[in-house]
Amino acid sequence: MKYDTEKTSAWIEAMALSDSQAAFGSLYAACYKRLIRFTRLYLPSDADAEEVVSDTFLSLWNSRKLLPGISNFDAWLYSVARNKAISYYRSQYGMETVGLEENDTDLSLRTATTPEDELIAREDADRLNAAVDTLPAKCRAVFKLVREDRLKYREVATILHISVKTVEAHLATAVRKLREALHDGDRENRGKA
């Protein structure tokens, strides 16, 4: 399901005013995959991320009466998920700090093309995913939140507890490093041909 802020506002209102489980289910369906991908940045397994996201949605349901008063729901939801992921990691693994884990970024596009076009697109996506995985942890997190989840710089800054200028710097670094990595890969491929 595509994420839509107008629908989200309507679901929040329905949950707050009438305890609508249907609205909660719709919000869950709209946000679940994004939160799994986000919490996997902090946690070592899909099972851990699923548990944290479930706990995040439980907190959302328990806070439903307060949600209409939250000015930036996305930032609030990501912050809850982030804090729960960190707490979970610390309780399960006994660590004081949490590092962002390696994750693949599926940036491939599915279209009605020839098998050769699909192979080339898959190779390009694999190279891009590999390049994203080489980014420093914070750079990778900023890149994924801005480019994949389409959050605003201010929202990302709130979620990661950094300044907007730091978000801009991380994104500029990520784009530069990705461009360099992909350009180097193009040179290597031309050398093989």
JOTA-V125888 format. One record per residue. N is the residue number from 1. D_CENTER is the distance of its C-alpha to the mean C-alpha in Angstrom with 2 decimals. Layout:
n:d_center
N:D_CENTER
N:D_CENTER
This chain:
n:d_center
1:15.48
2:14.34
3:12.92
4:15.88
5:16.44
6:20.17
7:19.86
8:17.54
9:20.36
10:22.92
11:21.29
12:21.03
13:24.64
14:25.82
15:24.34
16:25.91
17:29.23
18:29.98
19:27.72
20:26.53
21:25.01
22:24.49
23:22.32
24:20.34
25:20.00
26:18.84
27:16.17
28:15.11
29:15.06
30:13.09
31:10.19
32:10.47
33:8.52
34:5.26
35:6.29
36:7.58
37:4.94
38:3.72
39:7.53
40:8.49
41:7.99
42:10.83
43:12.77
44:15.07
45:15.14
46:13.77
47:16.52
48:15.50
49:11.93
50:13.77
51:16.27
52:14.05
53:12.28
54:15.88
55:17.08
56:14.58
57:15.94
58:19.39
59:19.06
60:18.00
61:21.10
62:23.29
63:22.37
64:22.79
65:25.98
66:24.37
67:21.34
68:23.42
69:24.16
70:20.60
71:20.30
72:16.52
73:15.05
74:11.34
75:11.87
76:13.96
77:11.71
78:8.83
79:11.91
80:13.51
81:10.79
82:10.69
83:14.48
84:14.99
85:13.10
86:15.29
87:18.32
88:17.92
89:17.66
90:20.67
91:22.64
92:22.15
93:22.45
94:24.55
95:22.71
96:22.75
97:19.76
98:16.40
99:15.19
100:11.82
101:12.44
102:12.76
103:10.55
104:11.39
105:9.65
106:11.61
107:12.78
108:16.15
109:17.90
110:20.41
111:23.60
112:27.26
113:28.40
114:30.76
115:29.97
116:30.50
117:27.96
118:25.41
119:26.28
120:25.92
121:22.55
122:21.33
123:22.81
124:21.15
125:17.69
126:18.52
127:19.68
128:16.60
129:14.38
130:16.99
131:16.98
132:13.23
133:13.87
134:16.80
135:15.09
136:15.54
137:12.86
138:12.26
139:12.54
140:9.93
141:7.37
142:8.83
143:8.99
144:5.50
145:4.91
146:8.44
147:9.10
148:6.70
149:5.69
150:9.11
151:9.24
152:12.56
153:13.46
154:15.09
155:12.17
156:10.12
157:13.50
158:14.00
159:10.88
160:11.64
161:15.35
162:16.31
163:18.30
164:17.46
165:19.72
166:17.81
167:14.57
168:16.92
169:18.46
170:15.37
171:14.32
172:17.99
173:18.24
174:15.34
175:16.93
176:20.33
177:19.60
178:18.02
179:21.02
180:23.37
181:22.05
182:22.25
183:25.61
184:26.94
185:26.00
186:27.87
187:30.85
188:30.88
189:30.84
190:33.64
191:35.62
192:35.52
193:36.76
